Amino acid sequence: FSVVAFQSQAESGALSGAADVPALERVTRIGVAYWIYLRKACYPLDLAALYAPPSESIPWATSAVGWISLLAVSLGVIRLRTRAPYLAVGWFWYLITFLPVIGVTPVGTQWLADRYAVIPLIGIWIAVVWRAAEIMLQGKPQRIAVVGVSSILVIIVVLCAARQVRY
């Protein structure tokens, strides 16, 4: 699907020229963009229809932290793949399905676009839901904890959504 999405963007003329954004700048943005999308999924505030590209370059230190974190999580889920395969499935679903729009090749004029996150975030929710289900099988105290934490998270997201919908 990533290849099909990329080809359709190319055929429709939605890919902006590679000269518009230098390759090094695209690399620095990618390391940060994956985490921005995760933050917006977990804490849905400050959402917008269009995110203009940053007016300044992303600091190398910020990008390095993003890239190192992506690598660390990837290695961690690979290490846990036999005990908790849903983590690897979810994480790599997230990483791979974002490839056509994460900034390797600029698409349109925006830097980020919330609409691109819907399919990739399915992977994150696969990992979260399967992990919660696994914890709930461990006993009654764990079930109560999962239900309690889930309830609190739903309330937080509902409050954030109620605030965001005004925009």
Buried (B, 14 or more C-beta within 10 A) or exposed (E): EBEEBBEEBEEEEEBBEEEEBEEEBBBBBBBBBBBBBBEBBBEBEEBEEEBEBEEEEBEEEBBEBBBEBBEEBBEEBEEBBEEBEBBBBBBBBBBEBBBBBBBBBBBEEBBBBBEBBEBBBEBBEBBBEBBBEBBBEEEEEBBEBBEEEBEEEEEEBEEBEEEEEEE
